[in-house]
């Protein structure tokens, strides 16, 4: 798939570029504000494509199957408009739009092209396996869940809205992806000395209930992400995006028998990963492969611009609840 890139910042260089190479994209052009940055990005990814400073010139001159946009949120909006007007399939990093209204406006500009928003956690192996459990109704209906996410995002999140839309947006989108849409929200928050501690109680449209804890604090030198889903006949627990533990509910048995069963899924440790393990397990490679398959007509994009509206609306609903 022939693609062009707009933006070559830290996230693009660290995560998207190597994931795109792993997905076997042909990168025909890179556009950045400085020509030397675009040229360096092309060299780093081993591409013989062209470097640009003006994305409108790139859109006019290049023939590509899709455009990938990775800019600051405020800078992405006008670029997305131009790419859609040019008829391109578009992948854009989250958040798409600075408000629900803007997300709706951009979704309405889509004609028949494929779109995707960078919610890479949907494509992480641990969560795709959980999604399979849900879709196949392997253990019955979902009854309740707990999600805890904590990190230090103080460097780029200066208030509650920043934290929800720039950092915790992945976890909130993941709730929708796995547990369905939210029907009711209650919650409390504490903000002190630049920290945010947010506790939410959710009731889903399917009847399930959930507890969500979101923390932005210097106490956390690394991200903490834990998710537990309780079904009619099993408890599924995710630890640090690398381990999935499923404990099945068995018919009453005696402690004298070995009937209780627990399944443990994890990626095998290997030096053969070549440094790609993180990009696979966090979902970056998976989302690139899914976008490619959607552009080629093999699958339907399930994180498109219209679905993004619902995640942005959930963020707004949470902000309204704990205001």
C-alpha positions in Angstrom: 0.0 0.0 0.0 1.4 3.4 -1.1 1.2 5.9 1.7 2.3 9.4 2.5 3.0 10.8 6.0 2.3 14.2 7.4 4.2 14.8 10.6 7.4 13.1 11.8 7.6 13.9 15.5 8.7 11.7 18.4 5.6 9.5 18.4 5.7 9.0 14.6 9.4 8.1 14.6 9.2 5.9 17.7 6.0 4.0 17.1 4.3 4.6 13.7 7.2 4.5 11.3 8.5 1.1 12.5 5.0 -0.3 12.7 4.3 0.8 9.1 7.5 -0.9 8.0 6.5 -4.1 9.8 3.1 -3.8 8.0 5.0 -3.5 4.7 3.8 -0.1 3.7 5.5 1.7 0.8 6.2 5.2 2.0 6.2 7.5 -1.0 6.4 10.9 0.7 6.9 12.6 4.1 5.8 16.2 4.9 7.1 18.2 7.8 7.5 21.9 8.6 11.3 21.7 7.8 12.5 19.9 4.7 15.5 18.4 6.4 13.2 16.7 9.0 11.2 15.1 6.2 14.4 14.0 4.5 15.8 12.5 7.7 12.6 10.6 8.3 12.7 9.1 4.8 16.3 8.0 5.4 15.5 6.5 8.8 12.7 4.4 7.3 14.8 3.4 4.2 12.4 5.1 1.8 13.3 6.7 -1.6 10.2 8.8 -1.5 10.0 12.6 -1.7 10.3 15.1 1.1 7.8 18.1 1.3 7.3 21.1 3.5 3.8 21.8 2.1 1.2 19.0 2.5 -1.1 20.6 -0.1 1.7 20.3 -2.7 2.2 16.7 -1.7 -1.5 16.0 -2.1 -1.4 17.5 -5.6 1.7 15.8 -6.8 1.8 12.3 -5.2 -0.2 9.2 -6.1 -1.0 7.2 -2.9 -3.5 4.9 -1.5 -3.7 6.6 1.9 -2.4 9.5 4.1 -1.3 9.1 7.7 -1.4 12.2 9.9 0.5 12.5 13.2 0.5 16.2 14.3 -0.5 18.1 17.4 -4.3 17.9 17.9 -5.0 21.5 17.0 -2.9 21.2 13.8 -4.6 18.0 12.6 -8.0 19.4 11.9 -7.3 21.5 8.8 -5.0 18.9 7.4 -7.7 16.2 7.8 -10.1 18.5 5.9 -7.7 18.9 3.0 -6.9 15.1 2.8 -10.6 14.2 2.8 -11.3 16.8 0.1 -8.5 15.2 -2.0 -10.4 11.9 -1.7 -7.7 10.2 0.3 -8.1 7.3 2.8 -7.0 8.9 6.1 -5.4 7.6 9.3 -5.0 10.2 12.0 -3.7 10.1 15.5 -6.1 10.7 18.4 -7.7 12.8 19.4 -9.6 13.6 16.2 -11.2 17.0 16.8 -10.9 19.3 19.9 -14.6 18.9 20.7 -17.6 16.6 19.9 -18.8 19.2 17.4 -15.5 19.2 15.6 -15.4 15.4 15.5 -18.9 15.4 14.0 -17.9 18.0 11.4 -15.0 16.0 10.2 -17.0 12.7 10.1 -19.6 14.4 7.9 -16.8 15.3 5.4 -16.1 11.7 4.7 -17.6 10.4 1.4 -16.7 6.8 0.6 -13.0 6.7 1.7 -11.7 4.6 4.5 -10.8 6.5 7.8 -9.2 5.4 11.0 -8.3 7.1 14.3 -5.3 5.9 16.2 -6.8 3.9 19.0 -4.1 1.3 18.9 -5.2 -0.5 22.1 -8.1 -2.0 20.1 -5.6 -3.9 18.2 -3.4 -5.1 21.0 -3.4 -8.9 21.2 -4.6 -9.1 24.8 -7.6 -7.0 23.9 -8.4 -8.6 20.6 -8.5 -11.9 22.4 -10.9 -10.4 25.0 -13.0 -9.0 22.2 -13.2 -12.5 20.7 -14.5 -13.8 24.0 -17.2 -11.1 24.0 -18.3 -11.5 20.4 -18.5 -15.3 20.7 -20.3 -15.1 24.1 -17.9 -17.7 25.3 -18.7 -17.2 29.0 -22.1 -15.6 28.9 -23.1 -12.0 29.4 -20.7 -9.4 30.8 -21.8 -8.5 34.3 -19.2 -6.0 35.6 -15.7 -4.7 35.0 -13.0 -2.6 36.7 -10.4 -0.6 34.9 -7.5 1.2 36.5 -5.1 3.5 34.6 -2.4 5.6 36.2 0.5 7.5 34.8 2.4 10.8 35.0 1.2 12.9 32.1 1.9 16.2 33.8 4.3 17.1 31.0 1.6 17.5 28.4 -1.7 17.4 30.4 -2.4 20.6 32.4 -6.0 20.0 33.4 -8.7 17.4 33.6 -9.8 17.9 30.0 -6.2 17.4 28.7 -5.8 14.2 30.7 -9.0 12.7 29.4 -8.6 13.7 25.8 -4.8 13.2 25.4 -3.9 10.3 27.8 -6.9 8.4 29.2 -8.7 8.6 25.9 -7.3 5.2 25.0 -8.8 3.6 28.1 -12.2 5.3 27.6 -12.3 4.2 24.0 -11.3 0.7 25.1 -14.3 0.5 27.5 -16.6 1.3 24.5 -14.8 -1.3 22.4 -15.1 -4.1 24.9 -18.1 -3.3 27.2 -20.3 -1.3 24.8 -21.8 2.1 25.1 -22.2 4.0 28.4 -25.8 4.7 29.5 -25.2 6.4 32.9 -22.2 8.0 34.6 -21.6 9.1 38.2 -18.2 10.1 39.5 -16.0 12.2 41.8 -12.6 13.8 41.2 -9.8 15.3 43.3 -7.4 17.8 41.8 -4.5 19.0 44.0 -1.0 20.1 43.3 -1.2 19.3 39.6 -2.5 15.8 40.3 -5.8 14.3 39.1 -7.6 11.4 40.8 -10.8 10.5 39.1 -13.3 7.7 40.2 -16.2 6.8 37.9 -19.1 4.4 38.1 -20.7 3.4 34.8 -23.8 1.6 33.8 -23.7 0.3 30.3 -26.6 0.0 27.8 -26.2 -3.8 28.0 -26.8 -3.7 31.8 -23.3 -4.3 32.9 -21.8 -2.0 35.5 -18.2 -0.8 35.9 -15.7 1.1 38.0 -13.0 3.2 36.4 -10.1 4.8 38.2 -8.0 7.3 36.3 -4.9 8.9 37.9 -2.4 11.5 36.7 0.3 11.8 39.3 4.1 12.0 39.5 3.9 8.9 41.8 3.7 6.8 38.7 7.0 6.6 36.9 5.5 4.1 34.4 2.0 3.5 33.1 -0.2 1.1 35.1 -3.1 -0.5 33.3 -5.3 -3.2 34.7 -8.6 -4.5 33.5 -10.9 -7.1 34.9 -14.1 -8.3 33.2 -16.6 -10.6 35.0 -18.9 -12.7 32.9 -21.6 -15.2 33.9 -19.1 -18.1 33.8 -15.6 -16.6 34.0 -13.4 -13.8 35.3 -11.0 -12.3 32.7 -8.1 -10.2 34.0 -5.5 -8.2 32.0 -2.2 -7.3 33.5 0.0 -4.6 31.9 -1.2 -5.5 28.4 1.0 -8.5 28.3 -0.9 -11.1 30.3 -4.5 -12.4 30.1 -5.8 -14.7 32.8 -9.1 -16.4 32.4 -10.6 -18.3 35.4 -13.6 -20.4 34.4 -16.5 -21.0 36.8 -17.0 -24.7 37.2 -19.8 -26.8 38.6 -19.5 -27.2 42.4 -16.7 -29.7 43.1 -14.8 -30.9 46.1 -11.5 -29.5 47.2 -10.3 -33.1 46.9 -10.4 -32.9 43.1 -8.4 -30.9 40.6 -11.3 -29.4 38.7 -10.8 -25.7 38.9 -9.2 -24.3 35.7 -7.3 -21.1 35.0 -5.9 -20.2 31.6 -2.9 -18.0 31.3 -2.1 -16.3 28.0 1.1 -14.4 27.4 3.6 -13.7 24.7 6.7 -15.9 24.8 9.9 -14.1 25.7 12.4 -14.2 22.8 15.4 -12.4 21.5 14.0 -13.0 18.0 11.5 -10.2 18.4 14.2 -7.8 17.1 12.9 -5.1 19.4 9.4 -5.3 17.9 7.6 -6.9 20.8 6.4 -3.6 22.3 5.0 -2.4 19.0 3.1 -5.6 18.6 1.8 -6.1 22.1 0.7 -2.4 22.4 -1.2 -2.7 19.2 0.7 -0.3 16.8 1.5 -3.0 14.2 -2.0 -4.4 14.5 -3.7 -1.1 13.8 -1.5 -0.5 10.8 -2.3 -3.9 9.4 -6.0 -3.3 10.1 -5.9 0.1 8.3 -4.2 -1.5 5.3 -6.8 -4.3 5.1 -9.6 -1.7 5.3 -8.1 0.4 2.5 -7.7 -2.7 0.4 -11.4 -3.7 1.1 -10.7 -6.8 3.1 -12.3 -5.6 6.4 -14.4 -2.6 7.6 -12.5 -0.1 9.7 -14.0 -0.3 13.2 -12.2 2.9 14.6 -13.4 5.2 11.9 -14.2 8.9 12.1 -17.9 8.3 12.9 -17.1 5.9 15.7 -14.7 8.5 17.1 -17.6 10.8 17.8 -18.9 8.4 20.5 -15.5 8.3 22.3 -15.3 12.1 22.2 -18.9 12.3 23.5 -18.0 10.0 26.4 -15.2 12.3 27.4 -17.5 15.3 27.3 -20.1 13.4 29.4 -17.5 12.6 32.0 -16.3 16.2 32.1 -19.9 17.4 32.6 -20.5 14.8 35.3 -17.5 15.7 37.5 -17.5 19.4 36.8 
